[in-house]
């Protein structure tokens, strides 16, 4: 086994596992692995032990060594040699020893690499800046954020397919690349948006209304050379000044003098839009790291097989050339076998717009319009079609755990919450735990989805020592708190996985989720149905329910025949109006709407071979969101 050189022994060793199928002409497959290796190189990160996991029986590793720099130390293993917790997850994945805490999925792993690299060398602030403003870059899961989905899933997959097809024929341009080109044409929104747009207006008027960075045009060689010179000259656009001053670890330009009156009084609608310098806007972020290897290999095929199509991607080409000016990017790329392309000047000679961006599907989510009117007409319509509010009886409304007899670390009171809230949390757990323990058998695997601080999973692991309990949560700090509580209890039958739930691929018997927000409840139920596992879910945030790439509402055939999507959204909107401070009649309508939304979920599961009940928790005061959906495969 190769030893990592020059690394201080950390208290917690971390192991990074990456898929490897093959490499062709310097491109490492899958692209998720190429992206991860590029980030490691850019951060000069040597704190992980890196393993490539073979996805084919016979792979010529020497070809890979020709691509990767000699200072990238790796070991090659088979899938069978992976730690058990990793065998249940999609790669890439990072594991801490002992092997019970895993981070899985591209965005989660990349964000972790950035955080660990910065902790190892806090002087490298440019690494932490990759996480963007408020450190939220690619933090939202792909099911919620279409931008995360585009970067993390659809572009890498589309370009992998494009590269495979290109070996035999001239491939079709992926729609996802067209979406990215359109995204780069949209105005940029930043936290100090108004201030920067007024600075840009002042700059344009000073320069005679001739902005330096023409929209939709890639830069020619002369312009590219100018970018590497002093970027604070008046000839450069405000966006470039802002972006590169930050990259050079300078403070953002600050206007100390008050803006002229005509600038201050300009209407917001008259201010010029900010244009993209990088993928998310003005600043170089993790999104650029993810996209760079993907777009590089896409452009390499375009240049080789159909260079005339380059002119259809002026914004991508400009972005690609700008990326090369970021300090450290060229060096990092070369270590990963990526040699940047140099485009012919013909790219910038035409002012024609060869791509009708209005015909390309949008990237941004479309908010549903606000609905006018209450839920009564919708509820009446359901009643006329034989669908009424109906709860199944609670199986044991008075049952409770012996909280006083349990170790302190099991109780929610150990968390940072008031005594009243801790009592309500105990009451919620009484309901879920009772249903689970009545179904669980020795040897069963129970998954606590959207586990948060582990209130459900830790109780189950303690009272069901013969079962394996897995906590899945995408918020790192919550999962770390849960692990600390578990360590205090000495639990040995529990795993912790920081990931979006779709990256968990293992088999299990029971899935449980307490207050999974919006469509997260539907994702949990779907995950359980695919595995033929029982589910015990308590939904939350009904107002966040909306159509996604995986789900359309209503879900069941019975509800689809009766309600439109907008009518279903009316139910969801009013289902959130169950707070204790609301008038009793309004809360009652909210509770009825909750039941109807959950009945739709129940009917959809029944159509797929489940016996499902919608139960109201006892006491109802334990939470404004007090429904349970309990499903068992028939």
Long-range contacts (C-beta under 8 A, 24 or more apart in sequence): 1-75, 2-73, 2-74, 2-75, 3-73, 4-46, 4-49, 4-73, 5-46, 5-73, 6-46, 7-46, 7-47, 10-47, 12-96, 12-97, 13-49, 13-96, 13-97, 14-47, 14-48, 14-49, 14-94, 14-95, 14-96, 14-97, 14-116, 15-48, 15-49, 15-51, 15-83, 15-94, 15-95, 15-97, 16-48, 16-49, 16-50, 16-51, 16-92, 16-93, 16-94, 16-109, 16-113, 17-51, 17-53, 17-82, 17-86, 17-91, 17-92, 17-93, 17-94, 17-95, 18-50, 18-51, 18-52, 18-53, 18-91, 18-92, 19-52, 19-53, 19-55, 19-91, 19-92, 20-52, 20-53, 20-54, 20-55, 20-59, 20-64, 20-76, 21-54, 21-55, 21-56, 21-59, 22-56, 22-59, 23-63, 23-64, 23-67, 23-337, 24-163, 24-167, 25-300, 26-67, 26-337, 26-338, 26-339, 27-163, 27-297, 28-64, 28-67, 28-336, 28-337, 29-160, 30-156, 30-160, 31-156, 31-159, 31-160, 31-293, 31-294, 31-297, 32-91, 32-92, 32-106, 32-156, 33-91, 33-92, 34-293, 34-294, 34-336, 35-106, 35-110, 35-156, 35-289, 35-290, 35-293, 35-294, 36-92, 36-106, 36-109, 36-110, 36-113, 37-68, 37-72, 37-336, 38-289, 38-292, 38-293, 38-332, 38-333, 38-336, 38-338, 39-110, 39-113, 39-114, 39-286, 39-289, 40-72, 40-113, 41-69, 41-72, 41-331, 41-332, 41-333, 41-335, 41-336, 42-289, 42-328, 42-329, 42-332, 43-113, 43-114, 43-117, 43-124, 43-127, 44-117, 45-113, 45-116, 45-117, 45-120, 46-73, 47-116, 47-117, 47-120, 48-94, 48-113, 48-116, 49-75, 50-74, 50-75, 51-75, 51-76, 51-77, 52-76, 52-77, 53-77, 53-78, 53-79, 53-82, 53-91, 54-78, 54-79, 55-79, 66-337, 67-336, 67-337, 68-335, 68-336, 68-337, 69-334, 69-335, 69-336, 71-335, 72-335, 72-336, 85-495, 85-497, 87-506, 88-470, 88-497, 88-504, 88-505, 88-506, 89-497, 89-499, 89-503, 89-504, 89-505, 89-506, 90-499, 90-502, 90-503, 90-504, 90-505, 100-483, 100-494, 100-495, 100-496, 101-479, 101-483, 101-495, 101-496, 101-497, 101-498, 102-495, 102-496, 102-497, 102-498, 102-499, 103-476, 103-497, 103-498, 103-499, 104-497, 104-498, 104-499, 104-503, 104-504, 105-152, 105-499, 105-500, 105-503, 106-152, 106-156, 106-290, 107-138, 107-139, 107-142, 107-148, 107-151, 107-152, 107-286, 108-474, 108-498, 108-499, 108-500, 108-503, 110-138, 110-286, 110-289, 110-290, 111-137, 111-138, 111-139, 111-286, 112-476, 112-498, 114-286, 125-249, 126-247, 126-249, 126-327, 126-328, 129-246, 129-283, 129-284, 129-285, 130-284, 130-285, 130-286, 130-289, 131-285, 131-286, 132-280, 132-283, 132-285, 132-286, 133-190, 133-191, 133-283, 137-280, 137-285, 137-286, 137-287, 138-286, 138-287, 138-290, 141-474, 141-500, 142-500, 142-502, 143-500, 143-502, 143-519, 143-520, 143-523, 143-548, 143-549, 143-550, 144-518, 144-519, 144-548, 145-365, 146-363, 146-364, 146-365, 147-183, 147-280, 147-287, 147-363, 147-364, 149-549, 150-176, 150-179, 150-180, 150-183, 150-363, 151-279, 151-287, 151-290, 151-291, 152-290, 155-180, 155-291, 155-294, 156-290, 156-294, 159-294, 159-295, 159-297, 159-298, 162-298, 162-301, 163-297, 163-298, 163-301, 166-301, 166-305, 170-305, 170-306, 171-301, 173-309, 173-312, 174-298, 175-360, 175-361, 177-295, 177-298, 177-313, 177-316, 178-355, 178-360, 179-360, 179-361, 179-362, 179-363, 180-279, 180-291, 180-295, 180-316, 180-363, 181-312, 181-313, 181-315, 181-316, 181-355, 181-357, 181-360, 182-357, 182-360, 182-362, 182-363, 183-279, 183-363, 184-276, 184-279, 184-315, 184-316, 184-319, 185-215, 185-216, 185-276, 185-315, 185-357, 186-276, 186-364, 187-273, 187-274, 187-275, 188-239, 188-273, 188-274, 188-275, 188-276, 188-281, 188-282, 189-274, 189-281, 190-274, 190-281, 190-282, 193-274, 194-268, 194-271, 195-255, 196-238, 196-242, 196-274, 196-282, 197-268, 197-271, 197-272, 197-273, 197-274, 198-259, 198-263, 198-264, 198-266, 198-271, 199-238, 199-253, 199-255, 199-259, 200-237, 200-238, 200-239, 200-271, 200-272, 200-274, 201-263, 201-266, 201-270, 201-271, 201-272, 202-259, 202-260, 202-263, 203-234, 203-237, 203-238, 204-272, 205-263, 206-234, 207-234, 207-235, 211-237, 211-272, 212-236, 212-237, 212-240, 213-237, 213-239, 213-240, 213-275, 215-275, 216-314, 216-315, 216-353, 217-314, 217-318, 217-348, 217-351, 218-314, 218-315, 218-317, 218-318, 218-321, 218-343, 218-347, 218-348, 219-318, 219-321, 219-322, 219-348, 220-345, 220-347, 220-348, 221-342, 221-345, 223-348, 224-321, 224-325, 227-322, 227-325, 228-325, 237-275, 238-274, 239-274, 239-275, 239-276, 239-277, 239-282, 240-277, 242-277, 242-282, 242-283, 243-277, 243-278, 243-282, 243-283, 243-284, 244-325, 246-282, 246-283, 246-284, 247-284, 247-326, 247-327, 248-327, 276-315, 276-319, 277-322, 278-319, 278-322, 278-323, 279-319, 284-323, 284-326, 288-323, 288-326, 292-320, 292-323, 292-329, 292-333, 293-336, 293-338, 295-319, 295-320, 296-320, 296-333, 296-338, 296-340, 296-341, 299-341, 300-341, 303-341, 303-343, 307-344, 310-343, 310-344, 310-347, 311-346, 311-347, 311-350, 311-352, 311-354, 312-354, 312-355, 313-355, 314-347, 317-343, 317-347, 368-546, 368-566, 368-569, 371-566, 371-569, 371-570, 371-573, 373-570, 374-570, 374-574, 374-589, 375-570, 375-571, 375-573, 375-574, 375-589, 375-593, 376-589, 378-563, 378-567, 378-570, 378-571, 379-571, 379-592, 379-593, 379-596, 381-562, 381-563, 381-567, 382-559, 382-562, 382-563, 382-596, 385-561, 385-562, 387-558, 387-559, 387-562, 387-596, 387-599, 389-592, 389-595, 389-596, 389-599, 390-595, 390-599, 390-614, 391-595, 391-614, 391-615, 391-616, 392-613, 392-614, 392-615, 393-615, 394-431, 394-615, 394-616, 394-617, 394-618, 395-434, 395-435, 395-438, 395-615, 396-434, 397-618, 398-618, 399-430, 399-434, 400-426, 400-430, 401-426, 401-429, 401-430, 401-433, 401-459, 401-463, 406-459, 406-462, 407-462, 407-489, 409-458, 409-485, 409-488, 409-489, 410-458, 410-459, 410-462, 410-489, 412-455, 414-485, 415-453, 415-455, 415-481, 424-621, 424-622, 424-623, 425-455, 427-617, 427-618, 427-619, 427-621, 427-622, 428-514, 428-538, 428-617, 428-622, 428-623, 428-626, 429-455, 429-456, 429-459, 429-514, 431-538, 431-615, 431-617, 431-618, 431-622, 431-628, 432-456, 432-512, 432-514, 432-536, 432-538, 432-628, 433-459, 433-460, 433-463, 435-536, 435-628, 435-630, 436-460, 436-464, 436-510, 436-512, 436-536, 437-463, 437-464, 439-510, 439-534, 439-536, 439-632, 440-464, 440-467, 440-509, 440-510, 441-509, 442-466, 442-467, 443-467, 444-468, 444-508, 444-509, 444-510, 445-469, 445-470, 445-506, 445-507, 445-508, 445-509, 445-510, 446-470, 446-508, 446-509, 446-510, 446-511, 446-512, 447-472, 447-504, 447-508, 447-510, 447-511, 447-512, 447-533, 448-472, 448-512, 448-513, 449-501, 449-511, 449-512, 449-513, 449-516, 449-520, 449-523, 449-524, 449-527, 450-501, 450-513, 450-514, 450-515, 450-516, 450-517, 450-520, 450-524, 451-478, 451-479, 451-482, 452-478, 452-482, 452-514, 453-478, 453-481, 453-482, 453-485, 454-478, 454-479, 454-481, 454-482, 454-483, 454-485, 454-486, 455-514, 456-512, 456-514, 457-482, 457-494, 457-512, 458-482, 458-485, 458-486, 458-489, 458-491, 458-494, 460-512, 461-486, 461-491, 461-493, 461-494, 462-489, 462-491, 464-493, 465-493, 466-493, 467-493, 468-493, 468-494, 468-495, 469-493, 469-494, 469-495, 470-494, 470-495, 470-496, 470-497, 470-504, 470-506, 470-508, 471-495, 471-496, 471-497, 472-497, 472-499, 472-501, 472-504, 473-497, 473-498, 474-498, 474-499, 474-500, 501-527, 502-527, 507-531, 508-533, 509-533, 509-534, 510-534, 510-535, 510-536, 511-535, 511-536, 511-537, 512-536, 512-537, 513-537, 513-538, 514-538, 515-539, 515-540, 515-623, 515-625, 516-540, 517-541, 517-544, 518-542, 518-543, 518-544, 518-545, 518-546, 519-544, 519-545, 519-546, 519-548, 519-551, 521-601, 521-629, 522-551, 522-555, 522-601, 523-550, 525-601, 525-605, 525-629, 525-631, 526-550, 526-551, 528-631, 529-605, 529-608, 529-610, 529-631, 532-633, 533-633, 534-630, 534-631, 534-632, 534-633, 535-605, 535-629, 535-630, 535-631, 536-628, 536-629, 536-630, 537-628, 537-629, 538-617, 538-623, 538-625, 538-626, 538-627, 538-628, 538-629, 539-594, 539-597, 539-598, 539-601, 539-625, 539-627, 539-629, 540-625, 541-576, 541-625, 542-571, 542-572, 542-573, 542-575, 542-576, 542-593, 542-594, 542-597, 542-625, 543-572, 543-573, 543-575, 543-576, 545-569, 545-572, 545-597, 553-600, 554-600, 555-600, 555-601, 555-603, 555-604, 556-600, 556-601, 556-602, 556-603, 556-604, 556-606, 556-607, 557-603, 557-607, 558-600, 558-603, 559-599, 559-600, 559-603, 568-597, 568-600, 571-596, 571-597, 572-597, 578-624, 578-625, 579-624, 580-621, 580-624, 587-624, 594-625, 594-627, 595-627, 598-627, 598-629, 601-629, 602-629, 602-631, 605-629, 605-631, 609-633, 609-634, 610-634
